[in-house]
């Protein structure tokens, strides 16, 4: 018998929002350090209206209403080396993997609420790390964001381009 658990639903919503925010913010750490301009984090997808816009230091944050499990990080590439750019892209999935590990620790060692949150964080961030690290273009069935390259695909295309440039 399947039952509805409001607490678990809230834990997954909170874990998802935290994981997407951390993933996108991880992308912009190196561009900020390199002095890139136009640094922006978008939570939610293109096409929707903004429900909140604010700044956190040099980062412009744009929050869209739906769906929260998709985000984007933008910056001007002019001040960045190709290696710095590649690491900036890789930091998204790496941060998701780190959050998955943290969630697993909370799941294993936490109490009732902490354990539930840990479970939600481990599952959500783990799936996020896998999906964003795969070198694919997101399929049409995903809905909004279809055709966009994953972080893994951007890294693969970047590596292939560098290989051709040095051939």
N, C-alpha and C positions, 0 to 999 in steps of 0.2 A: 504494500500500500504506500503510495506517495503522498506525503503531506506537505503543506506549505509552511515554511518557516520564515516569518518576517525578519527575525534577527539575522538569519543567514543571508537573506536578500540584501539587507542593509550593509552587512559586512562586505559582500561582493561589490556593491556600489561604491562604498568607501575605498576598498582595496583597488578597484579599477580606476577611480579618480586619482588616487595616490600614484599608482603605477604609471599611468599615462603622463601625468604631470612630471614625475621624476624622469621618465624616459625622454621626454621632449626637452626638459631642462638640462639633462646630461649632454644632449647633442650640442647645446650652445655654450658649454663651459670653455672649450678650446677657442672657438671663434671670439668669445669675449676677451679671453686672455691675449689673443692675437690682435686685438684692437679692431675687429670687424664692426662695421656699422650696420644699421638696419636689422638688428637682432630682434627676432619676434618668435614667440611661442603661441601656437594656436591650439586650443583644446576643443575638439569637435571638428566638423567638416566644413569645407568650402560650400558656399551657396546659402547657408543659413545666416540669419541676422545675428549680430553680436548681442549677447545678453550682458556682457561686462567687458570693459576694456580698462586696463590699468598698467602701470609700470612698476617693475621691481628692479631698481637700479637702472641699468642700461637695457633691460629686457622689456619689450612691449608685450603684454599678455592680452590675448583675445579669446574670450570664452564663448563658444557657440552652444545652443541648447541641446543638440542631439546629433549623433550619439557621442557619448563621452569617451568611448573606447578608441577613438581615432584622434590623432593629433598631428601637428606639423611643427617643424622648427625651420626658420628661415634666417639667413644672414648674407651679407655681402661678402663674396669670396675673394675680393681683390687683395686683401692683406694676408691671405693664408697660403701656406705652401701646400702642395698636393698631399704630403704626408699628414699635415695637421688636419686637412679636410677629411682624409680617410679616417683618422682617429676620431674626429668629431662625429662622423656617421656611426662608427663602431661603438661609441660610448652609449648609444641608445640601447641596443640589445644587451650590452655588458651590464648596464645599470639594471635592466629588467632581470637578468640572471642573478645579480646580487640581491635584488629584492625578493626573488623566489627563494633564495637560500635563507634570507632573514625570515621570511614567512614560514619556511619549514621549521626553523628553530622555535619560532613562537608557537606554531602548531603543536610541536612535540612537547615543549616545556611550559606552555601557558595554561592559565586557568580557563574557565568557561568562555568568557568573552574574548580574552587574548588568544586562546586556542582557535576559536572560530575565525577571528580576524586573520590569524596566521595561516589557516587553511585557505581562506579566500585569497590572501596575498600570494601564497605559494602557487596556487592554481592559476590565478589570473596572470601574474608576472611571468610564470614559467611558460604559459602559452604565448604570451606577448613576446618573450625572448625568442621562442622557436619560430613564430610566424614572421617576425620582423627580420630575423637572421637568414631565413630562407631566401635564396636569390630568385625572386619571382616578381612579376607584375601582378597586382591584386586583381582577381577575376571579377567579372560582371556581377556574379551572384552576391558579392560582398556589398553591393549597392554603392553608396557614396564612397568615393575614393577608388573606384574601379579604374584599372589601367595605370595606377600610380606604382612606381617601383618601390619595393621594400628596401630596407636599409642594406640587406645582403645583396640585392640586385644592384644598388648604387655602388657598392664596394666592388662587385664583380665587374661592372662596366668600367669603373675607374681603373681597376687593375688591367683589364684588357686594353684600354686606351693607352695606358703607360707602356704596356708591352709593345704595342704597335709603334709608339713614338720612339722606342729604343731599338726597334728591329732594323 
